[in-house]
Amino acid sequence: MHFIPEELDDYVVKHSENEPELLQQLGRETYQKILQPRMLSGHYQGRVLSIISKLVNPKNILEIGTYTGYSALCLAEGMQASGALHTIDINEELADFQRKYFNKSDHGNQIFQHIGDALEIIPTLNTIFDLVFIDADKENYPSYFNIVIDKLNPGGIILSDNVLWSGKILEDLKPDDMATKALLEYNILLKNDDRVETVVLPIRDGLTISRKVK
Ligand SMILES: C[S@@+](CC[C@H](N)C(=O)[O-])C[C@H]1O[C@@H](n2cnc3c(N)ncnc32)[C@H](O)[C@@H]1O
């Protein structure tokens, strides 16, 4: 979905950083071989994630929802040399694909894959994070926030993807639409929780930045 006119959107992309060659390859192979390739962050959002990570310069990063590893590689670009990126996905069939691209990058030995339900895995991680990217099943976004907030350093950042859900957050809620229901709840939760300050960016499908203030 384009939240700004397509022509302006094209201009924005054209005047932003180019997509690195490795990510172009990853994107192409995802579209050729993997189901639901539209889930991938892609060129422009990937450059946004990369520059935010470079600004934060996190030691430890948590990603919920690896898919084929595109956003993990973008986030890893800003990670400290001594840092680690933990990324979780419930779909075990994606692990070899992810690892192939992680190993081709400069950060392969700093990226740790976890396979399983993020709600079960996160409590087992003995790490305090500086940057968290939430991009898995929308129904669990409020739960992800609630378990991640205590594993985030003060000043740490949570990025949440798809918070505008193709504009569905403005439509009448259908009783069985649990994803939109959870995102509506999530956007209010972030706005009202005084442990974070939050700004919603109308980038792609909506990307929220929340900074832990206490
Ligand atoms: C939108 S994709 C992630 C895209 C990726 N972050 C990127 O930008 O390239 C969402 C991923 O979340 C995973 N997922 C869904 N439910 C999950 C859960 N409960 N725990 C962990 N991963 C989950 C899916 O298997 C899928 O690969």
The ligand as a MOL file (V3000), in Angstrom:
LIG
                    3D

  0  0  0     0  0            999 V3000
M  V30 BEGIN CTAB
M  V30 COUNTS 27 29 0 0 0
M  V30 BEGIN ATOM
M  V30 1 C 6.5220 -10.5140 8.0680 0
M  V30 2 S 7.5050 -11.9460 8.2480 0 CHG=1
M  V30 3 C 9.0320 -11.2820 8.8240 0
M  V30 4 C 9.7310 -10.5060 7.7670 0
M  V30 5 C 11.1670 -10.1210 8.0910 0
M  V30 6 N 11.2630 -9.4730 9.3820 0
M  V30 7 C 11.6890 -9.1810 7.0130 0
M  V30 8 O 11.4080 -7.9960 7.1230 0
M  V30 9 O 12.3030 -9.6370 6.0520 0 CHG=-1
M  V30 10 C 6.8240 -12.6970 9.6960 0
M  V30 11 C 7.5430 -13.9510 10.1630 0
M  V30 12 O 7.0700 -14.2290 11.4940 0
M  V30 13 C 7.0660 -15.6180 11.6820 0
M  V30 14 N 6.1790 -15.9400 12.8240 0
M  V30 15 C 4.8270 -15.9670 12.8480 0
M  V30 16 N 4.3840 -16.2980 14.0870 0
M  V30 17 C 5.4820 -16.4590 14.8570 0
M  V30 18 C 5.6890 -16.7970 16.2140 0
M  V30 19 N 4.6480 -17.0360 17.0450 0
M  V30 20 N 6.9410 -16.8830 16.6850 0
M  V30 21 C 7.9980 -16.6450 15.8510 0
M  V30 22 N 7.8640 -16.3220 14.5490 0
M  V30 23 C 6.6330 -16.2210 14.0570 0
M  V30 24 C 6.5910 -16.1750 10.3410 0
M  V30 25 O 7.0090 -17.5180 10.1840 0
M  V30 26 C 7.2500 -15.1950 9.3450 0
M  V30 27 O 8.4510 -15.7320 8.8120 0
M  V30 END ATOM
M  V30 BEGIN BOND
M  V30 1 1 1 2
M  V30 2 1 2 3
M  V30 3 1 2 10
M  V30 4 1 3 4
M  V30 5 1 4 5
M  V30 6 1 5 6
M  V30 7 1 5 7
M  V30 8 2 7 8
M  V30 9 1 7 9
M  V30 10 1 10 11
M  V30 11 1 11 12
M  V30 12 1 11 26
M  V30 13 1 12 13
M  V30 14 1 13 14
M  V30 15 1 13 24
M  V30 16 1 14 15
M  V30 17 1 14 23
M  V30 18 2 15 16
M  V30 19 1 16 17
M  V30 20 1 17 18
M  V30 21 2 17 23
M  V30 22 1 18 19
M  V30 23 2 18 20
M  V30 24 1 20 21
M  V30 25 2 21 22
M  V30 26 1 22 23
M  V30 27 1 24 25
M  V30 28 1 24 26
M  V30 29 1 26 27
M  V30 END BOND
M  V30 END CTAB
M  END
